[in-house]
Amino acid sequence: MAGRKRWSTEEILDAAAELLRTSDAESFSVRKLAATLGTDSSSLYRHFRSKTELLRAVADRILVASMDGYRPEGDWKQRITALALRVREAFGRQPQLASAWGRYASGGAGSRLVMEEVLQALRASGLPDEEIPVRYHRLAVLIASLIASEAGVGTLTAEEYEQGMELFRVAVLGADPEHFPAVAHFAREVRPLGADRGAAFEEILAAHLAHIEAALPAA
């Protein structure tokens, strides 16, 4: 009787990424992945020691893809902005993995590529070396949080999204001015959380980069 196929690490990651397109990190399991591949969980644990390690590896491939063809251009702020938008776009194509990246982070080649470029850009800004690690960490938290938050909206079905918009409209436009005077006053201008995410991402990132620039030592 022929033995079961031996799956390579890349084939396992391909299958995991495909499975995550129709599920999420919470419901994803090594057992489900093994069933999809027609094998048992123990064979996958030869490649990855845990579900977390597997999710980190899948998310890291998104980072690798986002850096494919990247070339640093412009000043340090333009470099960081361009990189952040590439990462956002890459995870936008598979939002289920954005939440996994935000939760589990990554320590693979993709993570190192992104880290290297951000650190190089911060050095080019003129920041003292002793300030760069903290500034890098704040930027990484900001970018990962924004991308993961946006991904949460991206995984909703059209029906779920519209239900959320309707609930928002009812809650805001129907706010009692006596108890919620500010909400009632701004009700027609306040945007729901899921609206205009792209512009919000760029504005928040630009504001943070301006904050870093303001702290640069005088030339």
C-alpha positions, -999 to +999 in steps of 0.1 A: +000+000+000+014+034-010+024+056+019+009+090+026+025+120+007+052+139+025+043+175+025+070+201+022+071+231+045+061+254+017+032+232+007+020+232+043+022+270+044+004+273+011-024+251+024-026+270+057-028+304+039-056+290+017-075+277+047-072+310+065-088+327+035-121+312+046-116+311+084-097+330+110-069+325+135-093+316+162-110+288+144-079+277+125-063+245+139-035+222+130-061+193+130-082+211+103-051+218+082-040+182+085-075+170+074-073+194+044-040+179+034-052+143+040-027+136+067-025+136+105-015+164+128+017+146+140+032+149+105+027+187+105+043+190+140+075+177+124+076+211+106+060+234+132+060+228+169+027+246+175-003+264+159+013+297+169+046+289+152+027+279+120+006+311+121+037+332+125+053+315+095+023+321+073+021+358+084+058+362+078+053+351+042+030+381+037+058+404+050+082+388+025+057+393-003+052+430+007+090+436+004+093+420-030+106+446-054+109+472-027+136+499-032+141+527-007+132+561-023+129+596-009+136+608+026+132+588+058+095+597+062+087+587+026+106+554+030+086+545+062+053+556+047+059+536+015+069+505+034+039+508+057+015+511+028+031+480+011+026+460+043-010+473+046-018+464+010-003+429+014-023+421+045-054+437+029-054+409+004-056+383+032-071+401+063-074+369+083-036+368+085-034+405+096-050+396+129-026+366+133+003+389+126-009+415+151-014+389+178+016+366+173+041+389+155+068+373+134+104+365+137+112+353+102+128+367+071+100+390+063+100+405+098+138+411+095+134+428+061+108+452+074+127+458+106+159+465+088+143+491+065+125+509+093+157+510+114+177+523+084+152+550+077+152+561+113+190+563+113+187+584+081+164+608+100+192+619+122+179+604+154+206+595+180+212+558+180+201+554+216+166+567+207+160+546+176+150+512+192+121+529+212+110+549+182+110+517+161+089+499+186+063+526+187+061+527+149+058+489+148+030+488+173+012+517+155+014+501+121+005+466+132-024+478+153-038+499+124-035+470+100-050+444+123-079+468+132-086+474+095-084+437+088-112+431+113-135+451+091-122+435+060-133+400+071-169+410+074-194+400+048-213+427+030-244+419+050-225+421+083-209+454+073-242+470+064-258+457+096-230+474+115-235+507+096-272+506+103-266+500+141-241+529+140-266+552+123-294+543+148-271+547+178-256+581+167-285+598+149-309+586+176-288+598+205-307+617+232-293+652+233-300+655+270-278+625+279-254+626+249-251+663+239-218+660+221-229+629+201-261+646+191-243+677+180-218+659+158-241+631+147-242+639+111-204+644+108-190+616+128-178+587+107-182+550+116-151+530+125-152+512+092-153+542+070-124+558+051-097+535+066-071+543+040-071+580+046-071+575+083-042+551+081-021+576+062-030+606+084-023+588+117+011+575+103+020+610+090+011+626+124+034+601+142+062+607+118+058+644+123+060+638+160+094+620+155+106+648+132+098+674+158+120+656+183+151+655+160+181+673+173+187+707+157+211+706+128 
